[in-house]
Amino acid sequence: MVTDIILENVDFSYGKKTVLKDFSLSIQGDGFTALLGANGAGKSTTFNLISGILTPDSGKVMIGGVDAHDRTQRHTANMGFVFQENTLDLELSVQQNMRYFAGLYGLKNYQERSEALLKEFGLWAQRADKAASLNGGHRRRLEIVRAMLPNPEILILDEPTSGLDPTIRQEISNQVHALAKQGVNVVWITHLLDEIEEHDQVILLEKGQIKEQGTFAELGGAQGIKSKFVAKEELLQL
Ligand SMILES: Nc1ncnc2c1ncn2[C@@H]1O[C@H](COP(=O)(O)OP(=O)(O)OP(=O)(O)O)[C@@H](O)[C@H]1O
C-alpha cells in the first residue's frame, strides 16, 4: 500500500480562530518524520486532520492515495494513531485492551503478534495487570503497541512522551525509531529536540506554517533548529 501523507491547500479554523491557511504538507514513504513545533503551532490540529477527527474547511487530506472522506476500514487499519490523551480502557487488563482493539478491527489470529509486540515493548510481564495500575511509561507503550496491532504501515503519534521523565522518553523514542527502521512510516509530533535522530526527517511548524524541512542533520541539529525559531527559549525544551 502507498503510505504517503499529503495535505493540500488546507484551511482550518476553530470558529473565528484560523489555525491553518492554505497549508500543504507531504510526508512520503517510510522512515521517521518529526513534526516539530511550539505550543499552539498547529501540530495537534494537523494530527486530528490526518486521523479524520477534524475535517478541513477546504483543501484535501490524502493518506496512502485515499481522500480522508473515502476511507474504508481497510485504510483505517493501515494507520495507527497514538493520541496525546489516554485512550486505553483503564478497567481492562493489558491483554484485554489488546483483545478489545483486535475485535474492533476484526483481526483474526492476532495473539502471536500481540505477544511479540508486548514483548518488544517490555509489557509482557504486565499482561494481566489492569491498565489503571500501569505507570505512565507503560501506559504510553501500551497505546503504541495497541496501535501497531493491525500491522499498520503508518504510525502517527501526538506528543507520545508528554509528561514522562527523560530516560523513559528516550527508551520509547528508541522503540518507535526501531519500528521506522522496520519500514513503518512514522510521524512523531513533538516539541522536544532530544527525541530526534540525525537521519530523521524534520518538519518545523510555526504558527500554522512550515518554516523548514529537511533531515535533522541538514537543519543543523538541535542548535541549528533552535536558531530558526523566533521565540526559541519559550518554544523548545532541550
Ligand atoms: N478546540 C479549540 N477551539 C479553539 N481554539 C483551539 C482549539 N484547539 C486548539 N485551538 C487553538 O489552535 C491553535 C493550534 O492548536 P494546536 O493544538 O493544533 O497546537 P499544537 O501545536 O498541537 O500545540 P500543543 O503543543 O499545545 O498541543 C492554538 O492557538 C490553540 O489555542
The ligand as a Tripos MOL2 file, in Angstrom:
@<TRIPOS>MOLECULE
LIG
   31    33     1     0     0
SMALL
NO_CHARGES

@<TRIPOS>ATOM
      1 N1        -10.9380   23.3550   20.2100 N.pl3     1 LIG1
      2 C1        -10.3320   24.5220   20.0130 C.ar      1 LIG1
      3 N2        -11.0200   25.6920   19.9780 N.ar      1 LIG1
      4 C2        -10.4100   26.8730   19.7580 C.ar      1 LIG1
      5 N3         -9.0740   27.0050   19.5570 N.ar      1 LIG1
      6 C3         -8.3440   25.8890   19.5870 C.ar      1 LIG1
      7 C4         -8.9170   24.5970   19.8180 C.ar      1 LIG1
      8 N4         -7.9320   23.6630   19.7740 N.ar      1 LIG1
      9 C5         -6.7900   24.3530   19.5370 C.ar      1 LIG1
     10 N5         -7.0450   25.6730   19.4270 N.ar      1 LIG1
     11 C6         -6.0580   26.7280   19.1380 C.3       1 LIG1
     12 O1         -5.5000   26.4390   17.8620 O.3       1 LIG1
     13 C7         -4.0860   26.7350   17.8500 C.3       1 LIG1
     14 C8         -3.3280   25.4790   17.4050 C.3       1 LIG1
     15 O2         -3.5500   24.4750   18.3950 O.3       1 LIG1
     16 P1         -2.9200   23.0100   18.3200 P.3       1 LIG1
     17 O3         -3.4420   22.2550   19.4960 O.co2     1 LIG1
     18 O4         -3.1330   22.4540   16.9690 O.co2     1 LIG1
     19 O5         -1.3830   23.3360   18.5000 O.3       1 LIG1
     20 P2         -0.1880   22.4010   18.9720 P.3       1 LIG1
     21 O6          0.9790   22.7770   18.1350 O.co2     1 LIG1
     22 O7         -0.6070   20.9840   18.9730 O.co2     1 LIG1
     23 O8          0.0400   22.8510   20.4610 O.3       1 LIG1
     24 P3          0.2370   21.9570   21.7950 P.3       1 LIG1
     25 O9          1.6620   21.5500   21.7870 O.co2     1 LIG1
     26 O10        -0.0700   22.9590   22.8780 O.co2     1 LIG1
     27 O11        -0.7360   20.8130   21.7440 O.co2     1 LIG1
     28 C9         -3.7440   27.2090   19.2610 C.3       1 LIG1
     29 O12        -3.7190   28.6190   19.2420 O.3       1 LIG1
     30 C10        -4.8740   26.6990   20.1060 C.3       1 LIG1
     31 O13        -5.1230   27.5550   21.2030 O.3       1 LIG1
@<TRIPOS>BOND
     1     1     2 1
     2     2     3 ar
     3     2     7 ar
     4     3     4 ar
     5     4     5 ar
     6     5     6 ar
     7     6     7 ar
     8     6    10 ar
     9     7     8 ar
    10     8     9 ar
    11     9    10 ar
    12    10    11 1
    13    11    12 1
    14    11    30 1
    15    12    13 1
    16    13    14 1
    17    13    28 1
    18    14    15 1
    19    15    16 1
    20    16    17 2
    21    16    18 1
    22    16    19 1
    23    19    20 1
    24    20    21 2
    25    20    22 1
    26    20    23 1
    27    23    24 1
    28    24    25 2
    29    24    26 1
    30    24    27 1
    31    28    29 1
    32    28    30 1
    33    30    31 1
@<TRIPOS>SUBSTRUCTURE
     1 LIG1         1 GROUP 0 **** ****
